[in-house]
Amino acid sequence: MNTFEENKRHPCDHGQTDQEWEASVHHYSQALQHNPRSPEALVGLGRGLLKLGKMDEGLAVLSTAIAIQPGHIDALLLLGHGLLDQGRGEDALQFFLRVLDLESDHVIALQGMGQTFLRLGQLQQAKTYLSQALQLAPNHPEILILLGEVLHRLGMWDQAQELLRQAAKNHPDPCAAHNTLGCVLLEQGHFAAAEEQLQHALAIHPQDCGIINNLGVAWMRQGHVSAALDQFRHALNLKPDYHEAANNMGLAYQELGLLDDALNAFRQAQHLKPDFADPYFNEGVIELTKGNFAQGWRGFAWRLRMEKYRNHRHLHTATDLTTLAGRTVLVVCELGFGDTIQFIRYARLLQRHAAQVIVVCPEPLVRLLTHAPGVTQCLCDSSPPPPCDTHVFLLSLPHLFGHSIPDFPATIPYLTAHPQRINFFRQSLKQHPGYRIGIVWRGNPQHLQDRHRSMTAMQFSQLLNVAGITLVNLQKEASQEEITLLSAKGKNRWVDFRSELHDFADTAAAIMALDLVITVDTAVAHLAGALGQPVWVLLPAVADWRWLLERPDSPWYPTMRLFRQTSLGDWPTVLTHVLEQLPRLLANTPQPD
């Protein structure tokens, strides 16, 4: 995922130029020669040194002021913000708290507490302090922006938008409000609206590398990858140590299929900030794509240090199979439905090392996974987790087992469907002639690569040009317009199962009643493969890592065949290949009853 640039604001900024701050430092230095213990002169000097980037000197001077006058509020606030700018959030908190001990409703101290907790990732505490500050200063633009950022990160996007739009109206320099609002809109998937806000911000500060980076993200999400790449390069030229821009540059190269250039960019980001998890994870994904699994799994493990996993960091996770004997392991399903279906195969291997394997997963998967080999118990992830001895993330299991292609547990089927439901779907299909093919033409629209991997119902309707087949709809979220199009063309060779597909257990039963599944890269592709059913998967030119490079088959699923674009967006060639192969398949297959 692309990384955005956080707004960095200082409530004690006075808008002076560096030259003016130099003059201020000289003035207060002269004053201190006459009165070395003047708190006001020390605070003025400390403020100037901080503004000139002389952090250690400034903090030392301010500490002297506090030693002389412990209750000097400006000195305490400047120390707090200076420490925060150095990344010492825990130390900063004590100075803001000292101000609040003196004045419990001090707005800037409450703001400082909220900003510090925001930087520390403690979002609920940040929300509490910033909400208090906003009650005392309802139109304070800086507080509006900070609270908007917090609500954004908490997923409270509508409330965040409201505050940020208010800040943009009230702030004499609305750049930060427009920038943050752009980031909120990016998270919501409103890419064009995000671009508009970011362009407003860039018009105010055209050399702000953070805004330039964020605008690149907006362009990339809209498919303008080459233009986005130029933005990231520009941001990196303005700020050569800008690790987020280097990481985003790698993602742009990756989306263009330039994997070696992407690797170089990710390694540059790692060099710039060695504890930044994203480029290590992204490098791991490319190594997995290339089939370099030892390096790939190591890099993939860095995802657990990324922001999205912050709420899971309290878990005690297993790192060694030998420690699991006699223990209850809670397997945490992560990422998408397809990832869970693909890697639940490892539960059987895990059970050989542990006493019990309890799986927590999204509700649509619970019935399907309950009877998966190795699973002792399967629970919905919205339920309170049962007692356990240790945790493991599902996609960490291949790394834990040290698997490469020859080791993949590819025995199929490893998932099954209920016989009564299979019979129901078979009976429903009896009146429809020919070879029965289930289809899925698009995936989750929230997926960052959906514009590359999804197709249209119109494109899939070309399959009906092949005589002797019936198409069966497995696209649960199909629109009525899409259904009307396919139904009109297919007539008696079209079946819509949407109303019967309540969860993946139902979809599994429907697949077992079919002769073939043709799908884009979705969870249904994994489900058909896990059931051991024939499945053809239509892939973009730059496909997900698990499909590797150039192969027409998958080491994960023996019954799967891959049809790949040869250039970005070239679905017509893929469909032509499928339409050539289908008649050959039918000619060599006994027709169903």
C-alpha positions in Angstrom: 0.0 0.0 0.0 1.2 3.5 -0.7 2.2 5.6 2.2 0.9 9.2 2.8 2.9 12.1 4.3 1.6 13.2 7.7 1.2 16.9 8.3 3.9 18.2 10.6 2.7 21.3 12.5 4.0 23.2 15.4 1.5 25.3 17.4 4.3 27.6 18.6 5.3 28.6 15.1 5.3 32.3 14.5 5.9 32.3 10.7 9.3 34.0 10.8 12.0 33.4 8.2 15.3 31.7 9.1 16.9 35.1 8.9 14.4 36.5 11.4 15.0 33.6 13.7 18.8 34.1 13.5 18.2 37.7 14.5 16.0 36.5 17.4 18.7 34.1 18.6 21.3 36.9 18.5 19.0 39.3 20.4 18.3 36.8 23.2 22.0 35.8 23.4 22.9 39.4 23.9 20.2 39.8 26.6 21.5 36.7 28.5 25.0 38.3 28.6 23.4 41.0 30.9 21.1 38.6 32.8 22.1 34.9 32.4 19.1 33.7 34.5 16.4 35.5 32.7 13.7 32.9 32.0 12.1 35.0 29.2 15.5 35.4 27.4 16.2 31.7 27.8 12.8 30.8 26.4 13.3 33.2 23.5 16.7 31.8 22.7 15.4 28.2 23.0 12.5 28.8 20.7 14.8 30.4 18.1 17.3 27.5 18.3 14.5 24.9 17.8 13.2 26.8 14.8 16.7 26.8 13.2 16.9 23.0 13.7 19.4 23.2 16.5 17.4 20.8 18.6 19.8 19.7 21.2 21.0 23.2 21.9 17.4 24.5 22.1 16.2 21.8 24.4 19.2 22.4 26.7 18.5 26.1 26.9 14.8 25.5 27.7 15.7 22.9 30.3 17.8 25.7 32.0 14.8 28.0 31.9 12.6 25.3 33.6 15.3 24.7 36.3 15.1 28.5 37.1 11.3 28.7 36.8 9.7 25.3 36.9 6.2 26.6 36.1 7.1 28.6 33.0 4.4 27.4 30.6 5.9 28.6 27.3 9.1 26.7 28.2 7.2 23.6 29.1 5.3 23.7 25.9 8.3 24.3 23.8 10.2 21.4 25.5 7.2 19.1 24.8 7.0 20.0 21.1 10.8 19.9 20.7 11.0 16.4 22.1 8.0 15.4 20.0 9.9 16.7 16.9 12.8 14.5 17.9 10.5 11.5 18.0 10.6 11.3 21.8 6.9 11.2 22.4 6.9 9.6 25.8 9.3 12.2 27.1 7.2 15.0 25.5 4.1 13.9 27.4 5.5 14.8 30.8 5.9 18.4 29.9 2.4 18.8 28.5 1.1 17.1 31.6 3.0 19.6 33.8 1.2 22.4 32.0 -2.1 20.8 32.6 -1.3 20.4 36.3 -0.9 24.2 36.3 -3.9 24.9 34.0 -6.2 22.0 33.4 -7.9 23.7 30.5 -4.8 24.9 28.7 -5.8 24.5 25.0 -2.2 24.2 23.6 -1.2 21.6 26.2 -4.3 19.6 25.4 -3.5 19.9 21.8 0.1 18.8 22.5 -1.1 15.7 24.4 -3.4 14.8 21.5 -0.7 15.4 18.9 1.8 13.3 20.9 -0.7 10.4 21.3 -1.4 10.6 17.6 2.3 10.2 16.8 2.5 7.3 19.2 -0.4 5.6 17.5 -2.6 5.7 20.6 -5.6 7.0 18.8 -8.3 6.9 21.4 -6.2 8.9 23.8 -5.4 11.4 21.1 -9.2 11.7 20.3 -10.0 12.3 24.0 -7.5 15.2 24.4 -8.1 16.8 21.1 -11.9 16.6 21.7 -11.4 18.4 25.0 -9.3 21.0 23.3 -11.9 21.5 20.5 -14.6 22.1 23.1 -12.6 24.9 24.5 -11.6 26.3 21.1 -14.4 25.2 18.7 -12.9 26.8 15.5 -9.2 26.3 16.2 -7.9 25.2 12.8 -4.9 23.3 14.0 -7.0 21.3 16.4 -9.6 20.7 13.8 -6.9 19.3 11.5 -5.3 17.1 14.2 -8.6 15.7 15.3 -9.5 15.1 11.6 -6.3 13.1 11.2 -7.2 11.0 14.3 -10.7 10.3 13.1 -9.3 9.5 9.7 -7.0 6.8 11.2 -9.9 5.5 13.3 -11.9 5.0 10.1 -14.5 7.7 11.1 -14.2 9.2 7.7 -17.4 11.3 7.5 -16.6 13.0 10.8 -13.0 13.6 9.7 -14.2 15.2 6.5 -16.5 17.5 8.4 -13.8 18.8 10.7 -11.2 19.1 7.9 -13.6 21.1 5.6 -14.3 23.4 8.6 -10.5 23.8 9.1 -10.0 24.7 5.5 -12.5 27.5 5.8 -11.1 28.9 9.1 -7.3 28.5 8.6 -5.4 31.4 7.2 -3.2 28.8 5.6 -5.5 25.9 4.7 -2.8 23.8 3.0 -2.7 21.2 5.8 -6.4 20.8 5.9 -6.6 20.3 2.1 -3.8 17.8 2.3 -5.3 15.8 5.2 -8.7 15.8 3.6 -7.1 14.5 0.4 -5.7 11.6 2.4 -9.1 10.9 3.9 -10.7 10.8 0.5 -8.0 8.5 -0.8 -8.7 6.0 2.0 -12.4 6.2 1.1 -11.7 5.4 -2.5 -12.8 8.9 -3.8 -9.7 9.3 -5.8 -10.7 12.2 -8.1 -12.1 14.2 -5.1 -8.8 13.5 -3.3 -6.8 14.8 -6.2 -8.9 18.0 -6.2 -8.0 18.6 -2.5 -4.4 17.9 -3.0 -4.2 20.2 -6.0 -5.6 23.0 -3.7 -2.9 22.2 -1.2 -0.2 22.2 -3.8 -1.3 25.5 -5.2 -0.6 27.0 -1.8 2.7 25.3 -1.3 4.0 24.0 -4.6 7.3 22.7 -3.3 5.8 20.7 -0.4 7.2 17.2 -1.0 4.6 15.6 1.2 1.7 17.0 -0.9 3.6 16.1 -4.1 3.9 12.5 -2.8 0.2 12.3 -1.8 -0.8 13.7 -5.2 1.3 10.9 -6.8 -0.7 8.4 -4.7 -4.0 9.9 -5.9 -2.8 9.6 -9.6 -1.6 6.1 -9.1 -4.9 5.0 -7.6 -6.6 6.4 -10.7 -4.3 4.4 -13.0 -2.0 7.2 -14.0 1.0 5.2 -12.9 3.7 6.9 -15.0 2.6 10.3 -14.0 2.6 9.2 -10.3 6.1 7.9 -10.7 7.2 11.3 -11.9 5.6 12.8 -8.7 7.5 10.4 -6.4 10.8 11.2 -8.2 10.1 14.9 -7.9 9.3 14.5 -4.1 12.5 12.5 -3.7 14.6 15.2 -5.5 13.2 17.8 -3.2 13.9 15.7 -0.2 16.6 13.0 -0.8 15.9 11.3 2.5 12.2 10.9 1.8 11.7 7.2 2.5 7.9 7.2 1.8 8.5 8.6 -1.7 11.1 6.0 -2.4 8.8 3.3 -1.3 5.9 4.7 -3.4 8.3 4.9 -6.4 8.9 1.2 -5.9 5.2 0.4 -5.9 4.8 2.4 -9.1 7.6 0.5 -10.8 6.0 -2.8 -9.5 2.6 -1.9 -11.0 4.3 -1.2 -14.3 5.9 -4.7 -14.2 9.5 -3.2 -13.8 10.4 -5.5 -10.9 14.1 -4.9 -10.8 13.6 -1.1 -10.7 11.0 -1.7 -7.9 13.5 -3.7 -5.9 16.1 -0.9 -6.2 13.6 1.7 -5.0 12.5 -0.5 -2.0 16.1 -1.0 -1.0 16.7 2.7 -1.3 13.7 3.3 1.1 15.2 0.7 3.5 18.5 2.4 3.5 16.9 5.8 4.2 14.9 4.5 7.1 16.0 1.0 8.3 13.0 0.5 10.6 10.4 1.4 8.0 8.5 -1.9 7.5 6.7 -1.3 4.2 9.7 -1.5 1.8 10.9 -4.8 3.4 7.4 -6.3 2.9 7.2 -5.0 -0.6 10.6 -6.4 -1.4 9.3 -9.7 0.0 6.3 -9.7 -2.3 8.6 -9.3 -5.4 10.9 -12.1 -4.3 7.8 -14.3 -3.9 6.6 -13.3 -7.3 10.0 -14.4 -8.7 9.8 -17.7 -6.9 12.6 -16.8 -4.4 10.6 -18.1 -1.4 13.3 -18.1 1.3 13.9 -14.4 0.8 10.3 -13.7 0.0 8.8 -15.2 3.2 11.4 -13.2 5.3 10.3 -10.0 3.7 6.6 -10.9 3.9 7.0 -11.2 7.6 7.7 -7.5 7.9 4.0 -6.9 7.3 3.4 -7.6 11.0 5.4 -4.4 11.8 3.2 -2.3 9.5 0.6 0.2 10.6 -2.4 -2.1 9.7 -1.2 -4.7 12.2 -0.8 -2.3 15.1 -3.8 -3.7 16.9 -2.4 -7.2 16.8 1.0 -6.4 18.3 0.0 -7.5 21.8 -0.4 -11.1 20.6 2.1 -13.7 21.6 2.9 -15.2 18.2 4.6 -18.5 17.7 8.1 -18.4 16.0 9.2 -22.0 16.3 7.2 -25.2 15.6 9.0 -27.1 18.3 7.4 -25.0 21.0 3.9 -26.0 20.0 3.7 -29.5 21.4 0.7 -30.0 23.6 -0.4 -26.4 23.1 -3.5 -24.7 21.8 -2.8 -22.5 18.8 -5.1 -19.7 17.7 -4.7 -19.1 14.0 -5.6 -15.5 13.0 -6.9 -15.2 9.4 -5.7 -12.1 7.7 -5.9 -10.1 4.5 -8.6 -11.4 2.0 -11.0 -14.3 1.7 -8.8 -15.8 -1.0 -5.7 -15.7 1.2 -7.5 -17.6 3.9 -8.8 -20.2 1.5 -5.3 -20.7 0.0 -3.4 -21.0 3.3 -5.9 -22.9 5.5 -4.2 -26.0 4.0 -1.5 -25.4 6.6 -3.9 -26.2 9.4 -3.4 -29.9 8.7 0.4 -29.5 9.0 0.1 -27.3 12.1 -2.0 -29.9 13.9 0.9 -32.4 13.7 2.8 -30.0 16.0 0.1 -28.7 18.3 -2.6 -30.2 20.5 -5.4 -28.0 19.1 -5.8 -25.6 16.2 -8.5 -23.0 16.6 -9.2 -20.7 13.6 -10.8 -17.3 13.8 -12.0 -16.0 10.4 -14.6 -13.7 8.8 -18.2 -15.0 9.1 -18.7 -15.9 5.4 -15.9 -18.5 5.8 -16.9 -20.1 9.1 -19.0 -22.9 7.7 -16.6 -23.7 5.0 -13.5 -23.9 7.2 -15.2 -25.7 10.2 -14.5 -29.1 8.6 -11.1 -28.2 7.0 -8.4 -30.8 7.8 -6.5 -29.9 11.0 -9.0 -27.4 12.3 -10.2 -28.3 15.8 -12.6 -25.4 16.0 -13.5 -22.4 13.7 -15.0 -19.2 15.1 -16.1 -15.9 13.7 -13.6 -13.2 14.2 -16.2 -10.9 15.7 -16.7 -13.4 18.7 -14.5 -13.2 21.8 -11.5 -15.5 21.2 -11.2 -18.6 23.3 -8.3 -19.2 25.7 -5.1 -20.3 23.9 -1.4 -20.8 24.5 -0.1 -18.9 21.5 -1.2 -17.2 18.2 0.0 -17.5 14.7 -1.0 -15.4 11.6 -2.2 -17.7 8.9 0.1 -16.3 6.2 3.1 -16.7 8.5 2.8 -20.5 8.3 4.7 -21.0 5.1 7.6 -19.1 6.6 7.3 -21.0 9.8 7.5 -24.3 7.9 10.3 -23.0 5.6 8.4 -24.0 2.4 9.4 -23.4 -1.2 7.7 -24.7 -4.3 8.6 -28.4 -3.9 7.3 -28.3 -0.3 3.9 -26.7 -0.9 1.1 -28.9 0.5 -0.8 -29.2 -2.8 -2.8 -32.3 -2.0 -6.4 -31.6 -3.1 -9.1 -31.4 -2.2 -8.5 -29.9 1.2 -11.9 -28.3 1.4 -15.3 -30.0 0.9 -18.9 -29.0 0.5 -22.1 -30.4 2.1 -23.5 -33.3 0.0 -27.1 -32.1 0.3 -26.3 -28.7 -1.0 -24.3 -30.1 -3.8 -27.3 -32.3 -4.8 -29.5 -29.2 -4.6 -27.4 -27.3 -7.1 -27.1 -30.4 -9.4 -30.8 -30.8 -9.5 -31.2 -27.1 -10.2 -29.0 -27.5 -13.3 -30.6 -30.6 -14.8 -32.9 -28.6 -17.0 -30.0 -26.6 -18.4 -28.1 -28.3 -21.3 -24.4 -28.7 -22.0 -21.2 -28.1 -20.2 -21.8 -26.1 -17.0 -19.3 -23.3 -16.4 -19.4 -21.0 -13.3 -18.2 -17.5 -14.0 -16.9 -14.6 -11.9 -15.9 -11.5 -13.9 -14.9 -9.0 -11.2 -13.5 -8.9 -7.7 -13.7 -6.7 -4.7 -13.8 -3.0 -5.9 -12.0 -2.0 -2.7 -8.9 -4.0 -3.7 -6.1 -1.6 -4.7 -5.4 -3.6 -7.9 -9.0 -4.2 -8.8 -8.9 -2.0 -11.9 -6.3 -4.3 -13.3 -7.7 -7.7 -12.3 -11.5 -7.2 -12.9 -13.3 -7.5 -16.2 -16.9 -6.8 -17.3 -20.0 -8.9 -17.7 -20.0 -7.8 -21.4 -16.5 -9.3 -21.9 -17.5 -12.6 -20.2 -20.7 -12.8 -22.3 -18.5 -13.7 -25.2 -18.2 -17.2 -23.7 -21.8 -17.7 -24.8 -20.5 -17.7 -28.4 -19.2 -21.2 -27.7 -21.9 -23.8 -28.5 -22.7 -26.5 -25.9 -22.1 -24.6 -22.7 -24.3 -23.1 -20.0 -23.0 -20.2 -17.9 -23.7 -20.2 -14.2 -23.4 -17.0 -12.2 -21.2 -17.2 -9.1 -20.8 -13.4 -9.0 -22.6 -12.7 -5.8 -22.6 -8.9 -6.1 -23.6 -8.8 -9.7 -25.8 -5.8 -10.6 -29.2 -6.2 -12.2 -27.9 -4.6 -15.3 -25.2 -7.2 -15.6 -27.6 -10.0 -15.0 -30.0 -8.6 -17.6 -27.2 -8.5 -20.2 -26.1 -12.1 -19.6 -29.6 -13.4 -19.3 -30.7 -11.8 -22.6 -27.8 -13.4 -24.4 -27.7 -16.7 -22.6 -31.5 -17.4 -22.4 -31.7 -21.1 -21.4 -27.9 -21.3 -21.3 -27.7 -18.9 -18.3 -28.4 -19.7 -14.7 -28.2 -17.2 -11.8 -27.4 -18.7 -8.4 -26.9 -15.4 -6.6 -29.9 -15.9 -4.2 -28.6 -19.3 -3.1 -25.0 -18.1 -2.3 -25.2 -17.1 1.3 -21.6 -17.8 2.2 -18.6 -19.6 0.9 -20.0 -23.0 1.9 -22.8 -22.5 -0.5 -20.5 -21.3 -3.2 -18.4 -24.4 -2.7 -21.5 -26.6 -3.1 -22.4 -24.8 -6.3 -18.9 -25.2 -7.7 -19.0 -29.0 -7.0 -22.1 -29.2 -9.3 -20.2 -27.6 -12.2 -17.8 -28.9 -14.8 -15.5 -25.8 -14.9 -15.1 -22.4 -13.3 -13.7 -19.4 -15.3 -12.9 -16.5 -13.1 -10.7 -13.5 -12.7 -8.3 -13.4 -9.7 -10.9 -13.7 -6.8 -11.6 -15.9 -3.8 -13.7 -18.1 -6.0 -10.5 -19.1 -8.0 -8.9 -20.3 -4.7 -12.1 -22.0 -3.6 -12.4 -24.0 -6.9 -8.7 -25.0 -6.6 -9.1 -26.0 -3.0 -12.1 -28.2 -3.9 -10.0 -29.9 -6.6 -12.4 -28.6 -9.4 -11.1 -27.5 -12.8 -10.7 -23.8 -12.8 -9.3 -21.3 -15.4 -8.1 -18.0 -13.9 -7.7 -14.9 -16.1 -4.8 -12.8 -14.9 -3.5 -9.2 -15.6 -0.1 -8.7 -17.0 1.2 -7.8 -13.5 -0.5 -10.5 -11.5 -0.5 -11.1 -7.7 2.6 -12.7 -6.3 1.1 -16.1 -5.7 0.7 -16.7 -9.5 4.4 -16.3 -10.0 5.7 -15.3 -13.4 4.7 -16.6 -16.9 3.6 -20.0 -15.7 0.4 -21.4 -17.2 -0.2 -23.5 -14.1 -0.1 -23.1 -10.3 2.0 -25.1 -7.8 -0.7 -24.4 -5.2 -3.6 -25.9 -7.2 -3.1 -28.9 -9.6 -6.5 -28.4 -11.3 -5.9 -24.7 -12.1 -4.9 -23.2 -15.5 -3.7 -19.6 -15.8 -4.5 -17.3 -18.8 -2.3 -14.2 -18.7 -2.3 -10.9 -20.3 0.9 -10.2 -22.3 0.5 -6.4 -21.8 -1.4 -4.3 -19.3 -5.1 -4.2 -20.0 -5.1 -6.6 -22.9 -8.1 -8.7 -22.0 -9.2 -9.2 -25.6 -6.1 -11.5 -26.3 -6.9 -13.4 -23.1 -10.5 -14.0 -24.1 -9.4 -15.0 -27.6 -7.2 -17.7 -26.0 -10.0 -18.9 -23.7 -12.4 -19.0 -26.7 -9.9 -21.1 -28.6 -9.4 -23.5 -25.8 -13.0 -24.1 -24.7 -14.1 -26.0 -27.8 -11.1 -28.2 -27.5 -11.9 -29.0 -23.9 -15.5 -29.8 -24.8 -14.4 -32.0 -27.7 -12.4 -34.1 -25.3 -14.9 -34.2 -22.4 -17.9 -36.5 -22.2 -21.0 -34.3 -22.1 -22.9 -34.2 -18.7 -26.3 -35.6 -18.3 
